[in-house]
Amino acid sequence: MILGNLCDETMRIESILQVIQSVTVRGDRNLDIKGIAYDSRQVRPGYLFVALKGARHNGADFIEEAIRRGAVAVVSEESAIRRGSITHIRVDDARRALAEIACAFHNHPSVRITTIGITGTNGKTTTAFMLRGILRAAGRKPGLIGTVMYEMGERCIPASRTTPEAPDIQAMLDQMLHAGCDSAVMEVSSHALVQKRVWGVDFDVGVFTNLTRDHLDYHKTMDEYFAAKSLLFQGLGRMEKRAAAVINIDDDWGQRLAGIGGGWAALITYGFHPAADVRADATQFDERGTVFRVSSPWGQAEVRLKTLGAFNVQNALAAIASAGAIGIPLARTVEALRTFVSAPGRLEPVSNARGLRVYVDYAHTDDALERVLETLRGLATGKLMVVFGCGGDRDRGKRPRMGAAAARWADHIILTTDNPRSEDPRRIIEEIAAGIPAGASWEAELDRETAIARAIARARSGDTILIAGKGHENYQEFDRTVTPFDDREVARRLLG
């Protein structure tokens, strides 16, 4: 995570007051700000500290610490602070103020770089990596912000969250420009949209992949979840760019979104749906990949993918539509997709000499698990097994649904830990198992490595094993403990 980034230039308090909606201002307005921080531990001398209200902590409780570390100004929703010598700017919405200040501090980098934002429950990462490959093949230099990593030219760091906070996003876009990047592909989470992390980002293209149950511990209802995703599209075309909306109309929520309309200059729909602008038909699947014909506003072409499943056809269509929206020729796009293998931890095969088909996938919702298992079931020549768990301190309602989805397609299920966090792993497994019908073949093994080992020991040549839930993640998160763990590395080692 990049926090409190230094900038080559400073910004005067008086200039900050011109870009935010302040309620009251107390203190010196002529101070020069050297950086922005929303985490008091990242404050350096000369910084502006923005106190955010979170689910567990209130940034106002850390104002004193920020001042001790050198903050010369504070933005908060609190009516007063104790230190009279510090410039205090009170606002109604600290998150919006943070985003507006970050945009101005870095001179609005999204205006100067082609920016594509991708939102939806599933498919964001694969679509982002597909687009990254297409942009490279077209001679462009893309940056990437997403679930797996943040890439700014030659600099690449592991991602701490799908969409970071506003100052981090603006700093990364600025770093991309300095590294010679001309485009940026960004995964945009629903949390980020509600929390205004992408406020002020001027997108050229907004992509909607789908909406299925997830994060209802945060959003409470599917309508609230949809409203959060819709925020990306409400912002399109509201700034300097003439933006395009790329929407999956195979998805009922996508049809609803397309019907609402917005400030975008163009609407490009995609899917298998006969009314889609970018449409797939004549689709063929086998264990080597997928072939389909695409019809689009830019012509028709045969598309060959090394990835499996109808959901990856939809991801490819999203990438094709986005590339077309920014002027990349269809032929170049199709050629780039031909060489695309997979995004890290997305139905990623684990090679072995035992005649087994072993895949690691990030599927952590019932819809995603169902789609992956259905795909593998259609290709399996032997038994199909799945090893998975559910994350702790997250939407509990999806747990039995995931158990039911696994039972519909797998011959045998091994339930294990995912990232239990502060929850009892046994209780999580019990809640998943509640959705598995009587008579289904399943077992529980708390230790994830042992669970994977059991699946491999049980398998015979021709069988398929799906290890689901964690994908690219290289850790397990327990209560107050983070342990190194990578499903892919563990599977390779156990497979010999």
MILUM-552519 format. One record per residue (C-alpha): x, y, z; residue in three letters. Coordinates in steps of 0.25 Angstrom, whole numbers, padded with zeros to 4 digits, always signed. Example, Ala and Ser with C-alpha at 12.3 -4.5 7.8 and 13.67 -1.06 7.14 Angstrom:
// MILUM-552519
+0049-0018+0031ALA/+0055-0004+0029SER/
***
This chain:
// MILUM-552519
+0000+0000+0000MET/+0005+0014-0004ILE/+0001+0024+0007LEU/+0004+0038+0009GLY/+0012+0040-0004ASN/+0022+0051-0006LEU/+0020+0060-0018CYS/+0030+0068-0025ASP/+0022+0080-0023GLU/+0015+0085-0011THR/+0001+0091-0010MET/-0004+0103-0002ARG/-0015+0102+0008ILE/-0022+0113+0000GLU/-0022+0105-0012SER/-0028+0093-0005ILE/-0039+0101+0000LEU/-0043+0104-0015GLN/-0045+0090-0018VAL/-0053+0085-0006ILE/-0066+0089+0001GLN/-0061+0094+0014SER/-0071+0097+0026VAL/-0061+0105+0034THR/-0046+0108+0034VAL/-0037+0112+0046ARG/-0022+0115+0045GLY/-0012+0119+0035ASP/-0017+0118+0020ARG/-0003+0121+0014ASN/+0004+0108+0019LEU/+0010+0099+0008ASP/+0006+0084+0009ILE/+0017+0074+0005LYS/+0008+0062+0005GLY/-0005+0055+0009ILE/-0008+0044+0019ALA/-0021+0037+0024TYR/-0013+0028+0033ASP/-0007+0035+0045SER/+0005+0025+0044ARG/+0009+0030+0030GLN/+0009+0045+0034VAL/+0022+0053+0032ARG/+0026+0067+0035PRO/+0018+0077+0026GLY/+0007+0067+0023TYR/-0008+0069+0023LEU/-0015+0058+0031PHE/-0030+0055+0026VAL/-0038+0048+0038ALA/-0047+0038+0032LEU/-0058+0030+0039LYS/-0057+0015+0037GLY/-0065+0003+0041ALA/-0056+0000+0053ARG/-0048+0013+0055HIS/-0050+0028+0054ASN/-0039+0036+0049GLY/-0042+0047+0058ALA/-0037+0039+0069ASP/-0023+0039+0063PHE/-0022+0054+0060ILE/-0013+0056+0072GLU/-0003+0045+0067GLU/-0003+0051+0053ALA/+0001+0065+0059ILE/+0012+0059+0068ARG/+0017+0053+0055ARG/+0018+0066+0048GLY/+0004+0069+0042ALA/+0002+0084+0040VAL/-0012+0083+0036ALA/-0024+0074+0038VAL/-0037+0072+0030VAL/-0048+0065+0038SER/-0063+0065+0040GLU/-0061+0068+0055GLU/-0065+0082+0059SER/-0052+0085+0067ALA/-0038+0080+0070ILE/-0030+0082+0082ARG/-0018+0088+0076ARG/-0021+0103+0073GLY/-0008+0104+0066SER/-0011+0095+0055ILE/-0019+0099+0042THR/-0033+0091+0043HIS/-0042+0090+0032ILE/-0056+0084+0035ARG/-0064+0078+0024VAL/-0077+0070+0023ASP/-0071+0059+0015ASP/-0056+0055+0018ALA/-0055+0044+0008ARG/-0060+0053-0003ARG/-0050+0064+0002ALA/-0039+0054+0002LEU/-0041+0050-0012ALA/-0043+0064-0017GLU/-0030+0068-0010ILE/-0022+0056-0016ALA/-0027+0059-0030CYS/-0022+0074-0029ALA/-0009+0070-0022PHE/-0005+0061-0033HIS/-0011+0070-0044ASN/-0022+0061-0048HIS/-0014+0050-0055PRO/-0026+0043-0060SER/-0029+0054-0070VAL/-0016+0051-0077ARG/-0016+0036-0078ILE/-0027+0027-0084THR/-0034+0021-0072THR/-0043+0009-0072ILE/-0050+0005-0060GLY/-0056-0009-0058ILE/-0067-0013-0047THR/-0075-0025-0045GLY/-0076-0036-0035THR/-0068-0046-0044ASN/-0058-0045-0056GLY/-0052-0032-0052LYS/-0038-0037-0051THR/-0038-0046-0064THR/-0044-0035-0072THR/-0033-0025-0067ALA/-0022-0035-0070PHE/-0028-0037-0084MET/-0029-0022-0086LEU/-0015-0020-0082ARG/-0010-0031-0092GLY/-0018-0024-0103ILE/-0013-0010-0100LEU/+0002-0016-0100ARG/-0001-0023-0113ALA/-0006-0009-0119ALA/+0007-0003-0116GLY/+0002+0005-0103ARG/+0008+0005-0090LYS/-0003+0001-0079PRO/-0002+0002-0064GLY/-0011-0007-0055LEU/-0018-0005-0042ILE/-0025-0017-0037GLY/-0027-0029-0028THR/-0014-0036-0032VAL/-0004-0024-0033MET/-0002-0010-0036TYR/+0007-0008-0048GLU/+0013+0006-0051MET/+0023+0004-0063GLY/+0034-0004-0058GLU/+0030-0003-0044ARG/+0020-0015-0039CYS/+0016-0017-0025ILE/+0006-0027-0019PRO/-0008-0021-0017ALA/-0013-0020-0002SER/-0027-0018-0007ARG/-0035-0017-0021THR/-0036-0002-0021THR/-0027+0006-0012PRO/-0031+0019-0005GLU/-0032+0032-0013ALA/-0018+0038-0010PRO/-0012+0024-0014ASP/-0020+0024-0027ILE/-0016+0038-0031GLN/-0001+0035-0027ALA/-0001+0023-0036MET/-0007+0029-0048LEU/+0003+0040-0046ASP/+0014+0030-0045GLN/+0009+0023-0058MET/+0010+0036-0065LEU/+0024+0039-0061HIS/+0028+0024-0065ALA/+0023+0027-0079GLY/+0009+0020-0078CYS/-0002+0025-0087ASP/-0013+0016-0081SER/-0018+0010-0068ALA/-0027-0001-0066VAL/-0033-0001-0052MET/-0042-0011-0044GLU/-0053-0003-0037VAL/-0059-0009-0025SER/-0073-0006-0019SER/-0066-0002-0006HIS/-0057+0008-0013ALA/-0069+0014-0020LEU/-0077+0016-0008VAL/-0065+0021+0000GLN/-0062+0031-0012LYS/-0048+0025-0014ARG/-0049+0028-0029VAL/-0056+0041-0028TRP/-0050+0051-0038GLY/-0044+0040-0047VAL/-0048+0043-0061ASP/-0051+0030-0068PHE/-0051+0028-0083ASP/-0058+0014-0081VAL/-0066+0008-0070GLY/-0069-0007-0071VAL/-0080-0015-0063PHE/-0077-0030-0063THR/-0089-0035-0055ASN/-0095-0035-0041LEU/-0097-0047-0032THR/-0098-0048-0017ARG/-0086-0043-0009ASP/-0082-0033+0001HIS/-0096-0033+0007LEU/-0089-0031+0021ASP/-0086-0017+0016TYR/-0097-0014+0006HIS/-0108-0021+0013LYS/-0117-0023+0001THR/-0115-0026-0014MET/-0122-0013-0018ASP/-0111-0005-0009GLU/-0100-0014-0015TYR/-0105-0010-0029PHE/-0106+0005-0025ALA/-0092+0004-0021ALA/-0087-0002-0035LYS/-0096+0008-0042SER/-0088+0020-0036LEU/-0077+0017-0046LEU/-0086+0020-0058PHE/-0093+0032-0052GLN/-0079+0038-0052GLY/-0076+0035-0066LEU/-0075+0047-0076GLY/-0077+0057-0064ARG/-0063+0063-0065MET/-0055+0066-0078GLU/-0055+0052-0085LYS/-0066+0047-0094ARG/-0067+0033-0087ALA/-0073+0020-0092ALA/-0081+0010-0084ALA/-0078-0005-0086VAL/-0089-0013-0080ILE/-0092-0028-0080ASN/-0107-0030-0083ILE/-0106-0045-0081ASP/-0108-0041-0067ASP/-0121-0036-0062ASP/-0115-0025-0054TRP/-0107-0021-0066GLY/-0120-0019-0074GLN/-0125-0011-0063ARG/-0112-0002-0063LEU/-0113+0000-0078ALA/-0127+0004-0077GLY/-0124+0015-0066ILE/-0115+0023-0075GLY/-0105+0033-0071GLY/-0095+0044-0076GLY/-0087+0034-0085TRP/-0085+0038-0099ALA/-0087+0023-0104ALA/-0093+0011-0099LEU/-0087-0002-0103ILE/-0094-0015-0099THR/-0088-0029-0099TYR/-0091-0043-0097GLY/-0098-0056-0103PHE/-0111-0048-0103HIS/-0116-0046-0118PRO/-0118-0031-0116ALA/-0103-0029-0111ALA/-0095-0019-0119ASP/-0082-0028-0116VAL/-0088-0042-0117ARG/-0082-0057-0117ALA/-0088-0068-0124ASP/-0084-0082-0131ALA/-0076-0084-0118THR/-0068-0097-0116GLN/-0062-0102-0103PHE/-0052-0113-0100ASP/-0040-0115-0091GLU/-0031-0107-0099ARG/-0039-0095-0099GLY/-0050-0087-0106THR/-0054-0083-0120VAL/-0065-0073-0123PHE/-0069-0063-0134ARG/-0071-0049-0129VAL/-0080-0039-0136SER/-0077-0024-0133SER/-0078-0010-0138PRO/-0064-0012-0143TRP/-0067-0024-0151GLY/-0067-0039-0149GLN/-0056-0049-0145ALA/-0053-0063-0140GLU/-0047-0062-0126VAL/-0038-0073-0120ARG/-0036-0073-0105LEU/-0027-0083-0097LYS/-0036-0080-0085THR/-0048-0089-0082LEU/-0063-0086-0079GLY/-0074-0077-0084ALA/-0071-0067-0073PHE/-0058-0065-0080ASN/-0064-0063-0093VAL/-0072-0051-0086GLN/-0059-0046-0080ASN/-0053-0046-0094ALA/-0065-0039-0100LEU/-0064-0028-0089ALA/-0049-0026-0093ALA/-0053-0026-0108ILE/-0063-0015-0106ALA/-0054-0007-0097SER/-0043-0008-0107ALA/-0052-0004-0118GLY/-0057+0008-0110ALA/-0043+0014-0110ILE/-0040+0011-0124GLY/-0032-0002-0124ILE/-0034-0010-0137PRO/-0042-0023-0135LEU/-0031-0031-0142ALA/-0021-0026-0132ARG/-0030-0029-0121THR/-0033-0043-0126VAL/-0019-0046-0128GLU/-0015-0042-0114ALA/-0026-0051-0108LEU/-0021-0063-0115ARG/-0008-0062-0107THR/-0015-0059-0094PHE/-0013-0071-0084VAL/-0020-0067-0071SER/-0020-0056-0060ALA/-0012-0061-0047PRO/-0021-0070-0039GLY/-0032-0070-0049ARG/-0035-0084-0053LEU/-0020-0086-0053GLU/-0015-0100-0057PRO/-0005-0107-0048VAL/+0003-0116-0057SER/+0007-0130-0053ASN/+0011-0143-0058ALA/+0000-0151-0051ARG/-0010-0149-0062GLY/-0019-0140-0053LEU/-0025-0127-0057ARG/-0023-0118-0045VAL/-0028-0103-0045TYR/-0027-0092-0035VAL/-0037-0081-0035ASP/-0041-0069-0028TYR/-0056-0073-0028ALA/-0062-0068-0014HIS/-0076-0066-0017THR/-0087-0077-0020ASP/-0089-0071-0034ASP/-0074-0072-0038ALA/-0072-0086-0031LEU/-0084-0091-0039GLU/-0079-0085-0052ARG/-0065-0091-0051VAL/-0070-0105-0046LEU/-0080-0105-0057GLU/-0069-0102-0067THR/-0060-0113-0062LEU/-0072-0123-0061ARG/-0074-0121-0076GLY/-0059-0125-0079LEU/-0057-0135-0068ALA/-0054-0149-0073THR/-0053-0155-0058GLY/-0057-0150-0045LYS/-0058-0136-0041LEU/-0054-0131-0027MET/-0054-0118-0020VAL/-0046-0112-0008VAL/-0051-0099-0003PHE/-0055-0091+0009GLY/-0061-0077+0012CYS/-0055-0065+0018GLY/-0058-0060+0032GLY/-0064-0047+0036ASP/-0071-0046+0022ARG/-0084-0049+0016ASP/-0089-0061+0024ARG/-0102-0063+0015GLY/-0094-0068+0003LYS/-0088-0080+0011ARG/-0099-0090+0010PRO/-0101-0085-0004ARG/-0087-0089-0008MET/-0088-0102-0001GLY/-0101-0105-0010ALA/-0093-0100-0022ALA/-0082-0110-0020ALA/-0091-0121-0017ALA/-0098-0119-0031ARG/-0086-0121-0039TRP/-0075-0128-0031ALA/-0074-0143-0028ASP/-0067-0140-0015HIS/-0065-0128-0007ILE/-0054-0125+0004ILE/-0058-0113+0012LEU/-0046-0106+0019THR/-0041-0092+0024THR/-0040-0080+0015ASP/-0037-0067+0022ASN/-0044-0069+0035PRO/-0040-0056+0041ARG/-0046-0055+0055SER/-0057-0066+0053GLU/-0056-0080+0058ASP/-0053-0088+0045PRO/-0061-0100+0050ARG/-0073-0091+0050ARG/-0071-0086+0036ILE/-0070-0100+0031ILE/-0083-0104+0038GLU/-0090-0092+0031GLU/-0085-0096+0018ILE/-0089-0111+0020ALA/-0103-0106+0024ALA/-0105-0104+0009GLY/-0100-0118+0005ILE/-0112-0128+0003PRO/-0112-0141+0009ALA/-0105-0152+0001GLY/-0095-0143-0005ALA/-0080-0148-0003SER/-0073-0138+0006TRP/-0063-0137+0017GLU/-0056-0126+0025ALA/-0042-0124+0028GLU/-0038-0111+0035LEU/-0023-0111+0031ASP/-0023-0106+0016ARG/-0011-0112+0012GLU/-0016-0126+0017THR/-0029-0124+0010ALA/-0022-0121-0003ILE/-0013-0134+0000ALA/-0026-0142+0002ARG/-0032-0138-0011ALA/-0019-0142-0018ILE/-0018-0155-0011ALA/-0032-0158-0014ARG/-0031-0155-0029ALA/-0028-0164-0041ARG/-0022-0161-0055SER/-0033-0154-0062GLY/-0039-0147-0050ASP/-0041-0132-0048THR/-0038-0124-0035ILE/-0042-0110-0033LEU/-0036-0103-0021ILE/-0045-0090-0020ALA/-0046-0078-0012GLY/-0032-0072-0011LYS/-0026-0071-0025GLY/-0014-0063-0026HIS/-0014-0060-0011GLU/-0001-0064-0004ASN/-0005-0064+0010TYR/-0016-0069+0020GLN/-0021-0059+0030GLU/-0025-0064+0044PHE/-0028-0056+0056ASP/-0017-0047+0058ARG/-0008-0056+0050THR/-0004-0056+0035VAL/+0003-0069+0030THR/+0009-0071+0016PRO/+0001-0080+0008PHE/-0001-0081-0007ASP/-0010-0091-0013ASP/-0002-0092-0026ARG/+0011-0095-0019GLU/+0005-0105-0009VAL/-0002-0112-0020ALA/+0011-0113-0029ARG/+0019-0118-0017ARG/+0009-0129-0013LEU/+0008-0133-0028LEU/+0023-0135-0028GLY/
***
